[in-house]
Amino acid sequence: MSVRSFLDLSDAGGEAVAAMINDAIDRKQARASAPKGQLDDDAPLAGRVLAMIFEKSSTRTRVSFDIAMRQLGGSAMVMESGSMQLGRGETIADTARVLSRMVDAIMIRTGDHAKIEELARHATVPVINGLTDRSHPCQIVADLLTIVERGRSLPGLEVAWFGDGNNVLQSFIEAAGLMKFNVRYAVPVGYEPEMSIVEQARVNGAKVTLYRDAHEAANGADIIVTDTWVSMGQIEAAEKLAVMRPYQVNDALMTKAKSDALFLHCLPAHVGDEVSESVFEGPNSAVWDEAENRIHAQKSVLRWAFGQI
């Protein structure tokens, strides 16, 4: 069997992503009352080791992959780029070849998407995208899991995004093409997602629509999503915050969506900027389920990468 890497959602495809979601729901329910560190009964990754490389700060990705491996019976090691030879000039290719001899899979959280593509080219074990500037596929598996868990069917769903056309939006758009739902994105001029990603989703059957008016984008939406306006590593610019202000998710915007619309945010949030406190802490918010579901989503991504799904 060839090596399965998960750099973007399309590496798995729609059927596999659906299978991951179903697997995550089943495994989550099966251990509902168990302590977080208790192994799953079948321990399907017993003996497996995951190397986790962090070139960017992390809370949810770091903890969720670690706990996911523990629950699946395996183990994980954290490798900060600054303390690796990678941070002192060793090539990505050499790092990939060495780690492939020592661990069973590699997860990396980095900036340039080309770096993870090169890592995967030279690795002989699965490589998983923990975040790049281009995409954040593991986050979207958790988001889709949260949506399905709340009783929503993905085909035909209307997802509305507000603010910055970043990596999370781009993975949502990719997911729309694979899972047959639609995305409206309301962003200021100059902050649009990559058109190649939009066009591919449209080719795959999704309706992906750009709006400049936030309330128009929210009208009748099933899911409302935003993210921090200042991404990791960016210098907080007053100019950017000013142009983003009309795209804040607040009570006025939520009234345009369906009354039972879910609010999602991948966290960390800057409450008062991209989202009001009343929405973030309100009855439509699913952010804490979404955060917890990173564990269950990572477990299914890992099982897919090892050929178990």
Salt bridges, closest charged atoms under 4 A:
ASP8 OD2 - HIS113 NE2 3.29
ASP8 OD2 - ARG134 NH1 3.16
ASP23 OD1 - ARG303 NH1 2.64
ASP40 OD2 - ARG27 NH2 3.13
ASP40 OD1 - ARG31 NH1 2.71
ASP40 OD2 - LYS299 NZ 2.89
ASP42 OD1 - ARG27 NH2 2.65
GLU55 OE1 - LYS115 NZ 2.97
ASP66 OD1 - ARG70 NE 2.60
GLU80 OE2 - ARG62 NH1 2.82
ASP94 OD1 - ARG97 NH2 2.65
GLU117 OE2 - HIS113 NE2 3.81
ASP133 OD1 - LYS56 NZ 2.95
GLU149 OE2 - LYS28 NZ 2.72
GLU158 OE1 - ARG184 NE 2.86
ASP164 OD2 - LYS240 NZ 2.83
GLU192 OE2 - ARG212 NH2 2.70
GLU194 OE1 - ARG134 NE 3.91
ASP222 OD1 - LYS258 NZ 2.76
ASP273 OD1 - ARG245 NH2 3.56
GLU274 OE2 - HIS265 NE2 2.73
ASP289 OD2 - ARG150 NH2 2.82
GLU292 OE2 - HIS296 NE2 3.31
